[in-house]
């Protein structure tokens, strides 16, 4: 699947105007738009229609958006992009930890939303299981456990490599600090935020042309980190 293949996108939002706006935009980009006005209807349509991506409003009239994420995650790994007027960092983190793929705060730019959709859909495309990940001048060969920048090998410690690998295999996706700590260090280390900062700093020194102005490992303030998606740095 590519981002231009008529992918089905389910919009779960109780605001009719938002649904209409998104339907027009999605149609214009050759996506197939599906709609649901409540959380329960959204979960049901996600099960029946098996969309390729879900756009979810957190403030629904019947159930909280967080519960919708948890319900869908019980049986599906479909990308979920959150749209919400909620700006609190803990709510963003909660949604991402529950399984959301990305988060945009209303009002949002349609161009930015479409870019986030393309990134999420690329993660589903055939060939994404390839052992080689290319992002700008960065290349990771997962079979050989080899990382290069501009053709020059970057020597990473085992922990640095595992952190870099998790970022790279989720390129373009916002990863919370808890997700990164649990994945790389284990569930007993999910509160060691300073530990994570140290390792992110070490990685930036090794792969960023200018570590003080990172182009690859992007900080999402109050939430976590995101590795630039393939194509962002081309």
C-alpha positions in Angstrom: 0.0 0.0 0.0 1.1 3.6 -0.7 -0.2 6.9 0.6 -2.0 7.3 -2.9 -3.7 4.0 -3.2 -7.2 4.9 -2.1 -6.6 4.0 1.5 -9.7 3.9 3.7 -9.5 6.5 6.5 -12.1 6.5 9.3 -12.9 9.9 10.9 -14.3 9.6 14.4 -15.5 13.1 15.4 -18.8 14.4 16.8 -18.5 17.7 15.0 -20.3 17.5 11.7 -18.3 20.5 10.2 -15.0 18.8 11.0 -16.1 15.6 9.4 -17.2 17.4 6.3 -14.0 19.4 6.1 -11.9 16.2 6.5 -14.1 14.3 4.0 -13.5 17.0 1.3 -9.7 17.1 2.0 -9.4 13.3 2.0 -11.4 12.9 -1.2 -9.1 15.5 -2.8 -6.1 13.4 -1.9 -7.7 10.2 -3.3 -8.4 8.6 0.1 -11.7 6.9 0.9 -13.3 8.7 3.8 -15.5 6.9 6.4 -17.3 8.6 9.2 -18.5 8.0 12.8 -20.0 10.6 15.2 -19.5 8.7 18.4 -16.9 6.5 20.0 -19.0 3.3 20.0 -19.9 3.8 16.4 -16.3 4.4 15.6 -15.1 1.2 17.2 -17.8 -0.7 15.4 -16.9 0.8 12.0 -13.2 0.1 12.7 -14.1 -3.5 13.2 -16.4 -3.9 10.2 -14.7 -1.6 7.7 -11.1 -2.4 8.6 -9.8 1.1 7.7 -6.1 1.7 6.9 -6.0 4.7 9.3 -8.2 6.3 12.0 -8.5 10.0 12.7 -9.9 10.3 16.3 -11.3 13.2 18.3 -10.6 12.8 22.0 -13.6 14.7 23.2 -16.5 12.4 22.1 -20.0 12.6 23.6 -20.4 9.0 24.7 -16.9 7.6 25.6 -13.6 9.2 26.1 -11.2 9.0 23.1 -8.7 7.2 25.3 -11.1 4.3 25.7 -11.7 4.2 21.9 -7.9 3.8 21.4 -7.7 1.0 24.0 -10.7 -0.8 22.4 -9.2 -0.7 18.9 -5.8 -1.7 20.2 -7.3 -4.9 21.6 -7.4 -6.3 18.1 -5.9 -3.9 15.6 -2.6 -2.1 15.0 -4.2 0.4 12.6 -2.5 3.8 12.8 -4.5 6.3 14.9 -4.0 10.0 14.6 -5.5 12.1 17.4 -7.2 15.4 16.8 -8.1 17.3 20.0 -8.5 20.7 21.6 -6.8 19.3 24.6 -3.3 20.8 24.9 -2.2 19.3 28.2 1.0 17.3 27.8 -0.2 14.5 30.1 -3.2 13.9 27.9 -1.0 13.7 24.8 1.3 11.3 26.5 -1.7 9.2 27.7 -3.1 8.9 24.2 0.3 7.9 22.7 1.0 5.4 25.5 -2.4 3.9 24.9 -1.4 3.2 21.3 -2.1 6.4 19.3 0.4 6.9 16.4 0.4 10.7 16.3 -1.3 13.8 17.8 -2.5 17.1 16.4 -4.1 19.9 18.4 -7.1 21.8 17.0 -7.0 24.0 15.1 -4.7 22.2 12.8 -3.3 22.8 9.3 -4.7 20.5 6.7 -1.3 20.3 4.9 0.3 19.1 8.2 -2.5 16.5 8.7 -2.1 15.1 5.2 1.7 14.9 5.8 1.1 13.0 9.0 -1.3 10.6 7.2 1.3 9.9 4.5 3.9 9.1 7.1 1.6 6.7 9.0 0.6 4.9 5.8 4.2 4.6 4.6 4.8 2.5 7.8 2.3 0.0 6.4 3.7 -0.2 2.9 5.2 -3.4 1.5 8.9 -3.5 2.0 8.8 -1.7 5.4 10.1 -5.0 6.9 13.3 -4.5 4.9 16.5 -4.9 7.1 17.8 -1.6 5.7 16.3 1.8 6.8 17.3 4.9 4.9 16.6 8.4 6.3 18.5 11.2 4.6 22.2 10.4 5.1 21.4 7.9 7.9 21.3 4.2 7.1 20.7 1.3 9.5 21.3 -2.2 8.4 19.4 -4.2 10.9 20.8 -7.6 9.7 24.4 -6.5 10.2 23.6 -4.2 13.1 25.5 -1.5 11.2 24.8 2.3 11.3 26.3 4.7 8.8 26.0 8.5 8.2 26.9 9.6 4.7 28.6 6.2 4.1 30.8 6.5 7.2 30.2 3.9 9.9 28.9 5.2 13.2 30.0 3.2 16.2 27.1 2.8 18.7 27.1 1.0 22.0 24.6 -1.8 22.3 22.2 0.4 24.2 22.6 3.3 21.8 21.9 0.9 18.9 18.7 -0.5 20.5 17.5 3.0 21.1 18.4 4.1 17.6 16.8 1.0 16.1 13.5 1.6 17.9 13.4 5.2 16.7 14.3 4.1 13.2 11.7 1.3 13.0 9.1 3.9 14.1 10.4 6.8 12.0 8.0 9.7 11.7 6.0 8.5 14.8 6.1 10.4 18.1 7.4 8.0 20.8 6.8 8.9 24.5 9.6 8.8 27.0 7.8 5.9 28.7 7.6 3.9 25.5 11.3 4.4 24.7 12.5 3.6 28.3 10.3 0.5 28.5 11.3 -0.8 25.1 15.1 -0.3 25.5 15.7 -0.6 29.2 12.6 -2.5 30.4 9.5 -1.8 32.6 11.5 -1.0 35.7 13.1 2.0 34.1 10.0 3.9 32.8 10.6 6.9 35.1 14.3 7.4 34.4 13.8 10.3 32.1 17.2 11.8 32.7 18.8 8.5 31.7 17.0 8.8 28.3 18.1 12.4 27.8 21.7 11.4 28.3 21.5 8.7 25.6 19.6 10.9 23.2 22.3 13.5 23.6 25.0 10.8 22.9 23.2 9.7 19.7 22.8 13.3 18.5 26.6 13.8 18.9 27.2 10.8 16.7 24.6 11.3 13.9 23.6 14.9 13.8 25.6 17.4 11.6 24.9 20.0 14.3 23.8 18.4 17.6 22.5 21.7 18.9 20.1 21.9 16.0 19.0 18.3 15.5 17.5 17.3 12.1 17.1 13.6 12.7 16.1 13.1 16.4 13.4 15.7 17.1 12.3 16.5 20.6 8.5 16.6 21.1 8.3 18.9 24.2 6.8 17.3 27.2 6.1 14.1 25.3 9.1 12.4 23.9 11.1 12.1 20.6 10.5 11.4 17.0 13.0 10.4 14.3 12.5 12.2 11.0 10.6 10.1 8.5 12.1 8.8 5.2 11.7 11.6 2.7 11.8 14.4 5.2 15.5 15.0 4.7 15.8 14.2 1.0 
